[in-house]
Amino acid sequence: MTIQDAISEYVRAWSAHESRRSRAEALDNVLRTVFASVLAEDLAILTAAQVDELRARLGRQAPGAVPLRGRVRELHWRAGRNFIRWCVVHRLLTGDPLGIQPARHLGELARRLRLDAGLARHDLAKQTGVPLPTLSHFETGRLLLSREQLLQLLGHPAMARLPDEAQAAGLGLGLGNNGVGKP
């Protein structure tokens, strides 16, 4: 089954619960936008790496198209995620390409912990004293925190598991002995 066929099946199933046809058409358009580069591909080959690339493409300039930004991009991606989950539940995909991926850097782990705690980035920045742009760049892997900033971040209760999570992921904190205790 191609991704295009799966989208059609998903929209049909979704529209059975939705009374307005225009919403089903909008969902169909959104999903075709999200999966535009792989519509003709077999659904079974959808991997986590491809899903990451599809998400990244939503924010890039495509020839003759406007890149999606902010809330619109997130709404498109949410619809795409729901479609993928539906495919997993209906066994159209053998694996879950949305499953938790190993963290590539310490900032990614910190972001996951922040989100698990239900904290907005600006709230964590205010509560720890780490500047918001610094925290943002740290979470996206574009910046390493100084020792002082990392210690400020680790002082927040939401980050209590960061040393253990980093160690489990094979990432160091850069504080000597992963910042905990003495050898």
N, C-alpha and C positions, 0 to 999 in steps of 0.2 A: 504494500500500500504506500502510495506517495504521500508526502506531507500535505500536498494540496488536497488529496482525497480525504485524509484524516481531518483536515480543517473543515471540509464540507460536511463530514459526518458529525463533527463536534458542534458546528453551528446549527445543524438540523436538530440535534439532541437538545441544545441550549434553547433554541427557539420554541421547542415544544413546551417549555416552562415559561416562556416570555410571550406576552400577548401582542407586543408591537413589532411588526415586521421590520421597521426601520432600525431597531436596535440590533436585530440579528444581522442585517446588512452592514451596520457599522462594525460589529464584532468581526464579521468576515473580512472587511477591509483592513481592520487593525491587524488581524492575524496574518493576512497576506503581506502587509507591510513589514511586520516583524520577521517573517520567514521568507521574504522575497527572494533571497539569494539561493535558497535550497528547496523551493516549492516542488520541483520535479524530482527531487531525491527521494530515495526510499526512507520511510520513517524509521525503520529498524536501525539505521546507521547513525542516528542522532546521538552524538556523544557529548560529554560534559564540556570538552574543549570547543566543540561547534556551538553549543549553547552560549558559552562565554563570548565567542566571536559574534554571534548574532546580537547579543545584548550590546556589545561594544559598537557594532555597526549602526545601531539606532542613533547614536550621537555623532556620527560622522557624516560629512557632506558626500552624498552620492551624486553622480552625474545627473543633472537635471532635476534634482530633488533638494528639499530643504531638510537639514538634519533636525531630529527631534531633540528638544531640550526640556529640562526641568520636569514639571508635573506631567506634561504630555508624554514625555519619554517614559516616565515611571508607570503611567497608566497603560501605555502600550506594552511595556514589559510585564506588568501584572497580568494582562490578558494572555500573553505568551506563556507565562509560568502556569497559569490555570489550565491552558490547553495541554501543556506537557504533562501536568499532573493527571489530567483526565486520560491521556494516552497511557500513562503508567497503570492507573486504576483499571482501565479496560484492556490491559495486557497487549496493547499495540506496541509498546516498548518493553524490551526484556529487562533493561536496567533503568535506573532513575538518573538521568543526566543532571538533575537538580540537587542530587544528594550532596552532603557536605564534602567539600574538596579540601585537601590538606592546605594549610596556610602557607603562603609563599614568603611571608615576612611578618615580623613582630606586630606591625601596625594593623595587619589584617586580623590577627588574634585579638588585639585590643578593641577593634571595631566590633567583632562578634560579641565580646564580653559586654561592651557598652550597649549594644542592641538587645542582648539577653536581659540586661538590667532595665531596659525600657527608657534609657537616657538619650536625650537629644545631644548631638555633638556640642552645641553651644553651652548646654547645661554642664556637661563634663568639663569643658574648658573653663567655665566660670568657677566651678567647684574645686578644680585642681590648681588653677592659676597658670595652666599651659595656654598660651595664646591660641585662639580658634584657628587661624590659618596654619599654625604649626601643627596642631592636632589633626587637621584635615589632611595636610601633606604627609604626616606620619601614617595615618590610617590607609592612605592610598599607596604607600611605599615610595613616595617621592622624597622623603626626608627622614633622617635618623634623629631621634631626640638626643639632646645632651644628657649627661649623667644626671644633672639636677632636675631636668624636665621629666626624665623617666622615673626618678624617685618621687616627684610630685604626683605623677600619674599612678604609680604603684601605691601611694598613700590613700587612694580612693577605694572604698569598699567594693565597688563594681570590678576593680582590677585585681582583687585578692588572688584570683586563680591564674593570673597572667604568668607568673614564673613556672607553675606546674604545666600549664598549657604549652608554654614555649618549650619546655624541656621535652614534653611528649611529642612535639612537632619537630624536634631536633633543631630548634632555634635558640640562640643564646640571647640573654638580655644585655650583655656587654657590661655587667657589673661585677664580674669575677664570681665564680661559683654560682652563676645564674641569679645573683642578688640575694641568695638565701643562706643564712648560717655560714659556718666555716667548714672546710673540708675535714 
